[in-house]
Amino acid sequence: MLAITFLGAALAGIYGALHDQLSYSISPEYFTKMKFQQFWYANFGWPERVYASEVGFLASWWVGAIGAWLLARLGLDGFPPVMRRRYVAKAFAIVFGSAVIIGSAGLLLGAIATHQSDLRGWKEFKDAFDLQDLPAFVIVAYLHAASYLGALIGVIGACVYIWLTERRLRIPIQTMATAVSDPSARE
């Protein structure tokens, strides 16, 4: 269970670091005027792009740890060792795919929102952070919110997948175990 949790944390952190490279490319102000202040303790004086990756890692690893721990508790760690790697990979792929797809939808929605509607609802952000490029900030805000939503939906989807797979495999595994432990059951 611990290994699955650590793997989930590491993969989510890496995803967050890469995700924030894309986000930084769209809106450096999202980081320089907001995220860097939230994660001030992680500033080691490195270049802003590296700092953005640090922020992405720190903002994501714990989400991956919680999601992976839930998956392990649900039974992912209970699969026979020869099958476990495949089901861990599939469960994590569900979470990753969901985060990417829904995050991309958020990116698209953010772009549409900035081009088709006024941004008066974002005036407080513009004023509070003294933003020069509000549309880019809004696009990244949509991207980040959708990515977290995508990860949550992905964890729920992976939990359902593990639960259904465990139920489907329980009977054959129990039957095999009975046959091995009770020789008369083979007859």
N, C-alpha and C positions, 0 to 999 in steps of 0.2 A: 504494500500500500504506500509506503514511504517513497519507494522508487518511482512509482507512477506519479505521485504528488510532485516530486522534484523534477521529473521530466516535464510535466505540465507547466510548472513554474518557469523552467528554463525556456521552453518553446514559446510560451506567452511573452516572456521578456524579450526574446529575440524578435518576435513578431512586432511587439511594441516599438522596439528600437528602429526597425525598418519602416514601420508605419509612420513614425514621426519624422523620418527623413523625407517621405513624400509630403507630409503635412507642412514641414518646414519649407519645402520648395514652393508650396502654394502660398503660405502666409508666415513669413518669419516673425511678424508682429504677434501672432498667436503665442509664440514662445517668448520673444524678447519682452513683451509687455504683460504677459499673464503667466504662462507656465514656468518660466524661469524664476518668477517670484514665488510661486507655489513650491518649487523644488530648489530653493536657494541653498539648502544644505548640501546639495550634490554638485555644486559649482566648484570644480577643482582648477579653474582657470584655463581649461581646454577650449579649443575653438567652438563656436556656437553650434555647429552641426554635430559635433561630438556630444556636447551638452544636451542637444535635442534627443539624441539617441539614449543618453542616460535617463532623461525624463521619460522617454517611451518605455524603457526597460522597467524603471521604478513604478510607473503607473500601471503596468500590465502583469508583472510577474505574480503578484498576489492573486489576481483574478484567475490566472492559469492554475495556481496552486489550489485554490478553493474548488475550481471546476474539476480538476483532476482528482482531488481528494473525494469529491462527491461521486465521481465515476468509480473510483476504487471502492468506496463504501457500498456502492450499489451492487458490486459484484465483479467488477473488472479484474480485480486481483485474484478472484476465485477461479478463473478459468484455468484449465490444466496448462502447465508451463509451455507445452508445445504449441498451444493455441493462443496463449496470452498476447504475444507480440503482435499477431495479426489483428486481434480485437482492440488492442490499445491503439494501434495505428489507425484503424477504421474510426474509432471513437474520436480521436484527436483530429482526423481529417474532417469529420462532420463539424466539429467546432471551428476549425480553421476555415473551411469552405463557407460556413454560415457567416463568420465574421467578415470575410473578404466580400462575399456577395452583398450582404446587407450594408457593409461599410461603403461599397461602391455605389449602391443605391443612394446612400446618404450624400455621397460626394455629388452625384448627379442632381439630387433634389436641392442641395445647397447651391449648385450652379444655376439651376432653374429659378430658385427663389431669389437669387441676387439679380437675375436678369429680368424677371417678370413681376416683381413686387417691389414696393418701396421698403426701405429698411428702417423706417421710423421706430419700429419695435426694438431695434438694436441701438437706439440713441444712447441709452445709459452705458452700454459697453463702449461705444465710440467715445463718449465723454470721459468715462472713468479711466480708460486705458490710453486716451489721446491717440486713437487709431488714425492712421493716414490712409489705409486701404481696407475699409470696412467690408467690402464684398469678399475679399480673400479670407478675412477673419471669419466671416459667416460660413463660407464654404467649408473651412476646416472645422468649425464648430459642429456643423452637420455631419461631417465625416467622422469625427470622434464620437459623437453621440450614437450614430448608427453602428459604428464598430463595436462599441460596448453592448448595444442591443443585440447585434449579430452574435457576439460571443455568448451572451445569455441564452439566446434562442438555440445556438449550437450546443451548449451544454445540456439544455433540456432535450434537444433532439438526440444527443449522444446517450443521455440517461435512458430515454425510451428505447433506443437501439440496444443498449446493453441489457436492459430489463427483458426485452422481448427475446434477445439471443440467449440469455441465461435460461429463460423459461423453456425455450425450444430445445436447448441442449440438456436440460436437467434430466429429462426422462431417459434419453439414450445413455447419458453418463451414469445415472443411477442403475440402469439395467446392466451396463457393463460391470459396474462395481459389484453388483449382486452376483453376477455370473462368475466373477473372479473369486469372490469370497465364499460362495456357496456352490461347490461343484455339482450338487444335485440339480441346481437350477439350469444347468446346461443341457440336461436330458430332455 
